[in-house]
Amino acid sequence: MKKTSPLRCAVVGMGIGRHHAKAYAEHPGSQLVAVVDLDPARLEPWRATVGDEGLFDDYAAMLRALKPDLVSVALPNALHGRVTIDALRAGAHVLCEKPMATSMKEARKMQEEARKAGRRLGINLSYRFTAPARALKDLADDGFLGTPYHAVTKWTRRDGFPGFGGWFGRKALSGGGPLIDLGVHRLDLAMWLMGSPEPVTVSGAIHDHIAKARAAASGKTFDVEDFSTGFVRFANGASLVFETSWAGHQEEPESMMTMVMGTQGSLVHRNEGGGYQFVGECFTERAGHRLHSRIHPDSRATSNPYQEMVAAIREDRPYLADAEDGLRVQKILDGLYKSARTGREVRL
């Protein structure tokens, strides 16, 4: 049933969560009613928006006091499952930051709790929401690729550890390194353009040569990988190769590229200039000539994942990235780490 009144929204975790909060505060269909963080300095900028009664250092107290319609969970990865489930049980819809969880077991429990509660569980797979990605998806859905059979996807950095020595580098809190931090986005984007095939096996390797030496020299804690690579087979026979890194000897500060190859053409999503400006390209052959086109997306293709979640709930329509999409990526994450640990291909 469509909802006519504004959604009352809360954000738990005001690091990356500040982007969620800003979007909810600005959307005419939502009202930011609470922000939650253990650090008072992160709460203070939001006092004028939510009032004293909307500032919390305890998410459970916030859920009891305000009973929000929608909760964003933007915490270290190991906390996604517990806080998401508590919010769902309190009657809220949830938009959870990526990755969905740190294990398939936890991710499935989150999905089941959403089903039992009759609430939406969206995953912030935000690269689906860029205008070039939306345009590429339109082309894929229109048959440009023919039958997609292989993808190559990567996100590598020259030197880009997020908060070196912080929670990102601690497996107990993060669940992994750049595969879980960066690879989630590129894996999801590739599979989305391929028509969301089901992964069945994965083989991969991880390395920590650069980070391990840096951690030892600086006395920091770091027990995840700084580079990962892998190969995925899908139930429909398609395949995918991927690479992710926080550090490596390469020219560009950031290199992002996803190419999906099909029987009739190929689609590419990549960044330009080593930063966060993206382009979409398509390649095909007609009348014996090779064609390479740059896509100029309709400006309406740009959307905001946070405000899109609000709109999906209010209009009672599907969200662009739901729990099924999060689970599909989680399978590959779990499988890659197991494959790296055992030195064998893993059946998912």
Secondary structure, 3 states (H helix, E strand, C coil): CCCCCCEEEEEECCCCHHHHHHHHHHCCCEEEEEEECCCHHHHHHHHHHHCHHHEECCHHHHHHHHCCCEEEECCCHHHHHHHHHHHHHCCCEEEEECCCCCCHHHHHHHHHHHHHHCCCEEEECHHHHCHHHHHHHHHHHCCCCCCEEEEEEEEEECECCCCCCCHHHCHHHHCCCHHHHHHHHHHHHHHHHCCCCCEEEEEEEEECHHHHHHHHHHCCCCCCCCEEEEEEEECCCCEEEEEEECECCCCCCEEEEEEEEECCEEEEEEEECCCCEEEEEEEEEECCEEEEEECCCCHHHCCCHHHHHHHHHHHCCCCCCEHHHHHHHHHHHHHHHHHHHHCCCEEC
